[in-house]
Each structure stands twice: as C-alpha cells, then as structure tokens.
Amino acid sequence: MLQLDNVTKSFRGPNGKVTALKGVTLSLSTAELLTINGPSGCGKSTLLLTAAGMLRPDEGDVRFSGKDRPYDLPPDQRS
C-alpha cells in the first residue's frame, strides 16, 4: 500500500521558489492502478519520485508497504 498525506515539495528555481507538489494526499492499495497525466512541468515526476522514496518531501508523510518515511532508508532497503 502507498499513502501520501499532505505532501508538499518545492525547488529553488531561477526566479525563486517553485512548488511542484502542494498538499497532495492519496492512498493506493495493493494491485490498484493509477495513471498520472498533465502538461510538462506540472509535478508528475516529482510526485512519482517522492512516492518512491527517492525525494524527501518538504512537508507531509509518505508510507509504502507499512514503512514510514521510505526516503530515510538506505536505497537498497526502499523496495
């Protein structure tokens, strides 16, 4: 199961702060499928990288398969 609770992620851009995700909450059960679409630069890759534990959110929590904060685990333990 994947759960994101009020996840926010921002980056520093050439013209200041860019918020890629703001207050994202979602929950996916095992074998559930979700598609994500949108224009370039809307935060699709940031959402996927954050959900996979490869990016630490600025705010909010990520849980994957019962593990809190997968981004705190070493890379070989994130699956």
HELIX and SHEET records of a PDB file:
HELIX    1   1 LYS A   44  ALA A   51  1                                   8    
HELIX    2   2 PRO A   70  ASP A   72  5                                   3    
HELIX    3   3 PRO A   75  GLN A   77  5                                   3    
SHEET    1   A 4 GLY A  16  LEU A  28  0                                        
SHEET    2   A 4 LEU A   2  GLY A  13 -1                                        
SHEET    3   A 4 GLU A  59  PHE A  64 -1                                        
SHEET    4   A 4 LYS A  67  ASP A  68 -1                                        
END                                                                             
